Amino acid sequence: VHYNVLDVAKEISKSTELTYETTKSEGGFHEANFLKLDITKAANYLHWQPQLDFEETIRFTVEGYLVQDDETIYEKRVAQISEYTALAVKNKTGWAV
């Protein structure tokens, strides 16, 4: 499944008060020609498997960016890494077991 920038914007707006506006650019620009989010190499060479689906990934990312307090940002990152690792253990992912 491939997601584009609009999919990401829509998902972000579901869990925040952020809004987005779409515009059509001149000249046929399409972000898919420039934005390549692909895990193929990580999957093939490192046997990496995602532990989160698209919605969960966006939620993790947004929660991380919304932490503005310098005193809690480290703890938030550590908690997210721990949560992600726990999912990998639960899913019996090779690097986590």
Disulfide bonds with the S-S distance in Angstrom:
none
